[in-house]
Amino acid sequence: MRAVRIEEFGGPEVLVPTEVPDPVPGPGQVLVRIAAAGVNRADALLRAGSYHRAGRPPLIPGAEAAGTVAALGEGVTGFRVGQPVIAFNGAESPGYYAELAAVSARQVVALPDGLDPVEAATLPIAWLSAWYCLRSLARITAGETVVVKAAASGVGTAAVQIAAEAGARVVALARSAERATWAGKFGASDVVDTSRYAGDGEVEEVLRLTGGRGADVVLDTVGGDSLGRSLRETAHGGRVVSLANVALAPSTLDTRDFYPKNIAILGFQLTNLQLHGGYDPRPDLRELAERAAAGAYRVPVETVLPLERARDAHERLESRDNRGKIVLRVE
């Protein structure tokens, strides 16, 4: 089969299209013929050798995909050959930048009618992360104010919609006027172009928009210095959810910014939640897919490239200029 494989860690140039043997599903596994694979920052970290579960090359990257069932391993029930499905990473990580992947049946859910595989392939990482962070960790409720940082990203556009649908007032932050305006189209009540503000200017703007009170929930997808600002933007008794560090920089916090306000700081990492927290994503992913198929959410896909152009996809991802998701299509 065709696959994109990493022979050594490095930049996007190490993503090499190659031919590898077809995988064979073992007991309890589903062989998925991949139609589309989502491209995520975890893939770039894996490629660079910086991911916490990277393993050693040769490696096939890719943590989410959509396609059809090609074969069933011994003991697998509930699926049929030819059935459209969504697949995600968990305890077993086969890598989805390929034509085929043998994956545990526990990491596969049915793809509902009405949802395109390219859109479906973007749900298990960005959308599921936003869903879990807002609904299960922050437990947002109608009437609360939610700040979403990097609101034009894959996680950001998902979070804006999920929070708005829950009845929250959403303040979308993005690092250019164009990106902020675009993020506002997904249900944000207010948008903030953070490039206009230096130092604590962003904090002051969020406080101005909330009448000095601060937000009930801040979803921090940036990390680095952003986390300290998130604490200052949060109201008494509020929650800050930290789920990434795309800044690739340390976060220096002043405890006086959170303990006097009784702020809860909540960390999230999807794979570790499955491995160490016993989280089964399938019920949430099914509900997400069904709601997207029904039109409750828009799944923005900015760039679709053929599998062989995985290098271009990573270069686009690492430019941090994309709006919405990047997807590899397997012809």
N, C-alpha and C positions, 0 to 999 in steps of 0.2 A: 504494500500500500504506500501511498504518498504521505509524507509527514514532514514537519519542520522540526529539526532536532538541533540541540545545543551540544557541540562537541567539546567546547571549553567556555568558561565564563568570560563575559566581555560585553561590548556594546551591541547595538542592533545588528551589526555585520556578522555576528556569530550565529544568527538564525539561518540555518542552511536547509533548503528543501532537499529531501533525500528519499530513497526507497528503503523501507524496512519490512520485515515479515509481518503478515497479517496476524493480529492477536487472536487467540482462541479463548472463548469464554469458559472459565472454570466453574465449579459448583457454586451456585448462588450468584453468578454473574450474568449480566446482559451485554451482548455485543451491540454497540450503537454505531450505525452508519451516520457519520456526522454531516450535517448540511451547513451548519454555521457554528463558529466558535467566538465567544466574546474575548476582547483584549482588555486586560486589566493591569493596574500598576503592580500587582503581585507577580504577574508574568515578567514584567521588566526587572523586578527585584530578583526573581529566580534566575533570569538570564544573566544578571550581573553577579550572581553568587551571594547576594545580600539577603535573600529570603530565609527566614528562620527554619524552614523545612526544605531547603533547596536540594539536599542530597548531593550526589556527585554526577557530573556528565559521564556518558551521554544522557540527555534528558529531553523529553518532549514537553514543552510548556502548554499552558491552557487549563483553566480551572472551571470553565462553564461551556456548555454547548447545547445544541438542539439538533435532532435528526430523527431517524427511525430505527426500530429494533431490527437488527440483521440476523440474530440468533440468540437462543436462550441456553444458559448453562443448566446443568443438572439441578433439579429442585426448585427452579424459579417458576413461580406462578403469578398470575395477575397481569401478565404482559403477553402480547402476541407478536409474531414476526410481521413487520410492516407497520407497526403502530408508531405514530409520532410521539416523541418523548423529549423531555428536557433532562440533561445530565449535569451533575455538579461534583466537585471534589469533596473528599472527606478523609476518612482514615486511609482509603486507597486513592492514589492520585495518578491515574494513567496518563494524563496529558491529552488535551483535545485539539491541538494543532495537527490534525491527522484526518485521514479518511475514515478510520475505524478506531474504536476504543472499547476495551473490555472493562466493565465497571460493575461494582457491586449493585445488586438490585435495590439496595437501600439508598443508593445515590441516583435514582432515576424516578421521575414522575411523568405521568401522562401529559401530553401537550393538548390543551383543549382546542376545539374547533374555533376558527376565527382568529387565531394568533399566528402570525407569520414566524417561521423558524428563526429568521434573522433577529426579530424583536425578542423572541423567546430566549435566544441564546444570551441575552443581556440581563436576564432576571436573577440568576442564582447568586451573583456577587453584589453588584451595586444596589439593585432593588431590594434584595433580601436583607442586606446590611441596613439600608435606610428603614425598612419595615420593622426589623427587630429592635433597632436602636430607639425608634420613636414610640413603638407600641409596647414592647416588652420591657425595655430598660427605663426610658423616660416616662412612659405611661401618660402620654399627652392626652388632654381632654379638651372638649369644645370650649372656646373662649380664652384659652391660654395663648401667649405670644411665644412663637418659636423662631429663633434665628438660625438660618441655614447658611453655613459658610461654603465657599466654592460652589455656589448654587447653580452654576452652569455646567458642572461636571456630571458624570453619570449618577453618582450617589446624590449629588445636589438636586438635580431635576426630579429624581425619584422622591427625595425627602420633601421637597416643596409640595408636590402633589399629595403625598400621603398625609402630611400635616394639614394641608388645606381641606382635604376631604374629611378629616376628623373634626373640622370646625375651628381649627386654630387660626390665629392671625399670624401670617408668615412674613418675616423680614428676610429677604434674600440678599446675600452679600456676594459680590463677584469683583474680579480685579480689573475690569474695564467697563466703560459705559455701555458698550455694545453687548457684552456678556451679561451685565446686570439687567439690561432691558429684555434680553432674550429669556433669562431666567424668570422674569416677571410674568411671562406669558403662560406659565404653568400654575398660576394661582396665588402668587405672592401678593400680599397687600401693599408692601413697600419694598423698594429695591435700593441698594446702596452700592455705588461704585467706589470700592475701597482704594483705588489708585489716587483718589482725590485727597486722601487723608494720610498724614504722617503721624508716627508716634501714637498717642492716645486719641487722635482725631476720629478714628473708627469707633472707639468706645463712646466718645461724646455724641456721635451721631446716633448710635443705637439707643443711648439713654434719652436723647432728645425725642426720638420716635416713640419711646415708651413712657413719655412724661416723667423721666427721671427715675422710674421704677426699675427698669431693666427687664430682661426677658425671663419667662418661666423656664424655657429650655433653650440651650445653645448646642447645636450639633456642629462639632469642630472636626472637620475633615482635613485640616491643614497641618496642625501641629506646630512645633517650633515656638516662636514668639506668639503665635496666634492663641495658644492655649491660655497664656496669662491674660490676654485681652478678653478672652471668652469669660473668664471668671469675673472680670470687672463689668462685663455686660449683662451679668445674670442677677436676677432679683433675689430678695431674701427667700430662702426655702426653695430656690430653683435648682435645676439639674443641668450639668454640663456633661455631654457625652463625647468622649474622645475616641475616634475610630481610625485615625491614620496619622501619618507624619510625612506628607509629601514634601514638606519643607526640608526633610532630612537634616534637621537641626535639633539640638537640645532645647527643652522647655524649662525656663527658669520661672518658678512660681513664688509668689509672696503669700505665705499662709494667711496674712491679714486680709487678703482679697476673697477668701472663701469661708474660713471658720466662723468669723463673726456673723456672717449671713446664713449660716447653716446650709451651705450649698453642698449638694452631693455631686462628686466627680465619678463618673461611670466610664469604665474602659470596655472596649469591645474589639474582638478579633474573631472573625467567623470560624476559621478552621480550628483554632484552639477551643472555641466554645463547643464544637462538635467532639473534639478529642478528649477534652478534660471536663466539660460541663454537661455532657450527655444530651446536647441539643440535637434533635432530629428536625432538619429543615423542611421535610416533606410537607407537613400540613400547611406551614406558612407559604411555601412555594406554590402549592396547589391553589391556595386562596388568591395569591398574587396573580398567578397566571389566569385564573378564571376572571378576576376583576379586570385585568388588562384586555382579555378577549372580549369582555362585555362592554368595553369602551370607557370604563371608569377612570383609566389612566392612559396617558399618551407615553409611548416608549420612544424617546428620540434617539435615532441612530444617525450619526453624522457621516461616518465613512464606512463603506463596505469595500473590502479588497479581496482578491483571490488569495488562497492559502499561500501560494508561492511568494506573495509580497508581504509576508509577516515582518520583514525588516522595515519596510515603509510604514507599516502600522505602528511599530514601536517608536519609530522616529516621530511620527505624528503624536503619539501618546506623550512622549517625553518633551515635546515642545510646549505642552500644557496650554495649547491654544484650541483644543477641540471642544466643541459644545455637544454634549451628549456622548453616546458610546461609539466605539470603533469595533468593527466586526470583521472576521475573516470568513469568507464564503468558500465552502468546499464544493467545487463544481461536480 
